[in-house]
Amino acid sequence: MTSKATATEAFDRVEAELQDISRWMYDNPELAYQEHNSARRLATFLSENGFEVTFPAYGLDTAFEANAGTTGPRVVICAEYDALPEVGHACGHNIIATSSLGAGVAVAGLTDELGIRVTVLGTPAEEGGGGKIDLLHAGAFEDAAASMLVHPSPVDIANPLTLAARGVTVRFTGREAHAAAAPHAGINALDAFVQAYNGISAMRQQFQAGDRVHGVIDEGGVAPNITPAITSSRWIIRAETAARFEELERKVMACFEAAAVATGCSVDFEYESEAYQDLVSDQLMAELFSANCEPLGRRMPIEVEPAMASTDMGNVSHVVPSIHPSVAIETTSVNHQPEFAASTITPSGNRALRDGALGMAHTIIDLAERDLWDQLTDPRVG
């Protein structure tokens, strides 16, 4: 029996349980850095399937590390499991997590034969906070030869383009006053927000392909007859590359600062995390993943396509050879819609779980059996 057949059999033994976990996660979504139950359930599953598990790990309450194998190159398979506010697992992290678990179990029994180590790394807070950035700083990827995960989406693509991004909360502070009797005594923080919003909207004329700036207002005043003294809004700034992101971010922040000057308010910024970097897919691994999806009946194009989302896996890909393929679910919706969350627990969602897990497992086997480690591109070179 080939190693890939053995891996497939190992996955088959746990497939039904992984589908149950995916459904349970759909029913029990948890937000960034609050994924206590999800992390515990995933870590317990891996422990029960022969992994040596550390939970919590690397100073994060909802991170875990599960290891199999003792020597050789180490592959880190990332599991994401945080959900979005109100729309739950509308980005499909229940599939990301369970496909990563499935890939880990599929190859765990082959580690000695293949001469590899496999880590399933539980990475919290992808949707906000940058858990993988925390884990990078803590050394979780320090000796990794390769890293990977798969992401459900409406389309199949082996090496999608994702954007550099950063989230920021902007708080304007002015002064209350009676809006009718003494408007001259107030400093209107809502005006500052509106000025900044309009400045960014006007700047869109000069946006380059891939530039994205979007925000929501959390606080805009307490009553119409009181001059708003505080406004608070949250924004995400995105661009195709880290270099372009830095340029765009400077221009956006200037809009906030100019609005503060124009209205007499003060302005404070609270950054969500370090900037998410653009994704750099390893071409060889993307080609291997694509080829391994063909026998599964899934055509996986390897041309780079714009996904226009962002991920902290981008930061990993600038340090470790990585892939982040998109695996399609049959749906008329898109990520971050409630309908997409519902599609993750359909037969098509379960197929994405299976194909993603086996695509990753078989790619790891190819890397090991063909000794391709030295042919992976070190993203830190050049």
N, C-alpha and C positions, 0 to 999 in steps of 0.2 A: 504494500500500500504506500502511495506517495505521501510526502509530508503534508501536501495540501489536502489530500483526502482525509488524513488523520485529523487535521485541524478542523475540517468541515464536520466530521463526526463529533468532535469535542463541542463544537458550537451547537450542533443539533441537540445534544443532550440538555443544554440549558436554554434553548431558544424560547420555549414556552414560558419559562420563569422570567426571562428578560422582557417578554411582551407584557407579562403581569406587572413587572416593575415600571415599565414605561407608562402603562395605564394608571398605576398608583401615583406616579409623579404628576401625570396630567390632572388627577383628582386632588392632588395635594401640593400645589405650587408654592415655592418659597422664594423670597426675594434675595438679592445679593447680600452675602455675608450672614444671612439668616437661614441657610439651607441645612439646618442641624439634622432634621429627620431624613432628608434625602441623602446627605453625606453618610450618615450612619447606616442606612439601608444598603447603599452601594458598597461601602466598606465591608459590611457583614457578608454580603454576597461573595465578594472576592476572598475573604477569609475562609468561608465555607468551601471555596473551590481551590484551595491549596496555596493561595498567595500569603506572603508574609506582610501583614498590614500594620501600618502606623497611622493612628487616628486619635486625635487631630495631629496635624503635621506642619512643620516649618513655621510654627508660631501663629497659624491661622486656625481658628476654632472649627471651621467647616472645610478644611482641606484634608486630604488623606493621600498616602502613598502605599501602593501595593506592589510587591516585587516577587518575581519568579526568575530562577536561574542564578548562577553563581559567578560565571566568568564570561568574558567576551563583550562585544559591543552592546551598548544599552539603548533600547528603543523606548521612548516615552510616549505612551498613548494617553492623550488628554481627555478627561471626562468633564463636561460642563453640566450643571444642573440647576442653575438659578433661573428663575422665571421673571416675567415682566409684571409690573403693577396692572391690576384689573384684567388683563387679557391672558394671564397665566403663561403656559408654555407655547405661546404663539411664535416663538423662534425655534421650537423643536428641540430644546435642550434635553427633553426626555429621551429623544432618539439619539442625540449625541452621547449622552451618558451610557445608555444601554448598548449601543453599537461598540463603544470603547470597551465596556466590560466584556462583550462577546468576543471582540478581537483578542483581548488579553487571555481569556480562557482558552480560545482556540489554539494559541501558540504556547501556552504555559507548559504543557506536557512535552513540548519539543525543544525546550531551551537547551538541555544538555546535548541533544543530538545536533542541534544547529550551532551550538557554541555561542549563545547570546544570552543577554539579560533583558527582561521585559518589565517595564513599570507602567502600571495604570495609575495616573496621577489625577487625583480629584482637585479640580481647579475652580474655586468659587468665583462669583461676582464678575462674570464676563459682561453682563448687560450693564454694569455700572460699578466701577471701583478698580477694575484691572487686577483680578486675582492672579493671573499668570505673571504680571509684572512683579507683584509681591513675591511670588515663588521664584522667579528669576533672581531677584536680589537675595533671596534666602538660600540659593544654591541648588534648587531642585532639578535644574537642567545641566548642572555643572559638567558631568561626564557623558552627556547624551550624544550618541552618534546620529540619531534621527528622532524626529517627533512628528506626530500626526493626530488628526481627528477628522471626522466627516460631519458635514452640516446639512440637514434637510433643507430643501428649497423647492421652488417650482420647476427648476431646470437641473440637468446633469452637466457638470463641468469639473474637470480634474484639477484645474489650477485657476480658480477665480481671482479676479482683481478685487482687493478690498482697500479701503481708504484709511489713510492716517487720520486720527481723530482725537479730540479731547473735549471733555465736558467741563463746564464752568457755571457756577452760580454767581449771578451779578446782583448786588444789592445797592440800590440808591437810597441815600438818607437825606431828607430835607427837614422841614419844620411844619407842624400843624398850625392851622389858623381857621377862623370862621370863614368859610368859602364865600359867603355873601357879604358879611359885615366888615371883614378885614382881610380881603384876599392879599393885600400888599404885605401883610405880616407873615405870610406863609412862604415856604419854599416847596414847590410841587414835585415830589419824587415820581409821580405818575407821568408828568411831562417829560422827565428825564428818560424814563423807559420808552415813551412814545418817540422821542427824538432818536434814541439809539436804534429802535426798531426800524424807523423810517430811513435812517442812515444806512443800515445794513441792506434794506430793501433796494435803495438807490444804487448801492455798490454792486448788486447782482448783475448789472449791465456789463461789468468788467470781469465777471467770474470766468474762470477757465473750466474746461471739461473736468468733471470730477469734484469741483468745489461745491460744497454743501454747507449751509449754515441754517440751523433751525432751532427754535426756542419756544418755551411756554412760560407764562407768567403765573407765579404761585401766590403772590400777594400784591394787591394794587390799591390798597386803601380800605377804610372801614365804613365810611358813610359819605354820601355825595355832598353833604354840607360841611365836611371837614377836609381841608387841603391834605392830600395824602403825604404823610411824612416818610413812609417806607414803601418801596417796591422791591420785590425779589423775583427773579426770573432765572430759569435754567436753560442753557444753550449747549449745543454740540456743534463744533467746527470740524469740517472734514476736507481733505484734499487727497489727490492721487499719490503723492509722495511726501516723505517727511520734510524735504526741503521746501516744497510748495506749501505744506501745512504751516511751516514757520512764518512764511511770508503772509499767508492769508490771515493767520491768527493775529499778527501785528496790526493789520488793517481793521479787523473786527474789534479788537480791543481799543483801538483809537476811536471807533464810533462810540463806545461806552464812555470813554474819558472825555470826548468832546461834548457829549450830552450832559455830563456832570458839570463841565465848565459853563455851558450855555444856560443851564437852569440854576446854578448856584448850589447844587447838591454835592455831597461827597459820594464816592463810589468805592465799593470793596468787592474783591473777587475771591471766590473759594473754588479751587480746582478739584475736580472729582478724583483724578489720579494723574499719573504721568500720561503723556500723550500716547495713544495707541498708534503704532507704526503701521505702514502699509505692509501687506502680505507679500513675501518673496517665496514663491513655490519652488521647490527643488524639481528641476525638469525631469531628471531620471526617475525619481519616485512618482511623479505625476504620470509619466508614461507607463510605469509598472502598474500603478493603480488602475489606469485606464484599461490596460491589457487584461488585468485580472477580473475586471467587471464584465468583459465580453462573454466568458463562459457562463456568467450568471444571467445573461440575457439583457444586460444593461449597456447601452452605448454611452461611453463617457468621453466626450471631446476633450482634447488636450490643448486646444488653442486657448490663450488667455482671454477671458471674457469679463466685462465689468459687472461686478456684483453691487458695487456702490454702497455696501455696508461697511462696518468696521469691526475689528476684533482684536483682543489682546494677544491672540495667536500670532498677529503680525510682529509683535515684539519678540516672541520666541523665534520666529523665522529669520530674524536678523542676527541670531546667535547660533541656532542649530538648524541643519537641513530639515525642512518641514514641508508637509502638504496639508491642505485644508479643503478637500474636494467638497463640492455641493452634490448631494444625492437627491434626485427628484422624487417628490410625492405627487400623485395625481390630485390636483386641486385647481380650482379657478381663483383661489385667493393667493395672497402673498404673505411673506413673513410679517409678523407683528399685527396680524388680523386675527380675531377670535376664530374665524373659520379655518385658519391655518392650524391653530392649536387642535381643533377637532379632527383635522385630517391626519394628525400624527398617530392616532390610535385606530385608524382604518386598516384594512388589509394592505393598502398601498404604503401606509406608514410602517407597518410591520415588515414589509418587503424592503423598505429603505434601511430599516434596522439591520436586517439580515445581510443585504448586499454591502452595506457600509462595513459591517464587522468582518465579513469574509474578504472583501476587497483589501482592507488593511492587513488582515492576518496573512493573506497570500502574498501581499507585497513584502511584508517582513520576511517571509520564507524565501522569496526570490533574492532579497538583499543578502541573506545569510548563505543560502546554498550556492549562489553564484559569486559570493565574496565581492560584493559591489561597494563595500563601504568607502573605499578610497575614491570611487567615482562620484560620490555625492559632492555637491559644490559647497564649500565652506562659505557661508554668507558673510563671514568677517574678513574675508580676503578680497581686496580690491574695492 
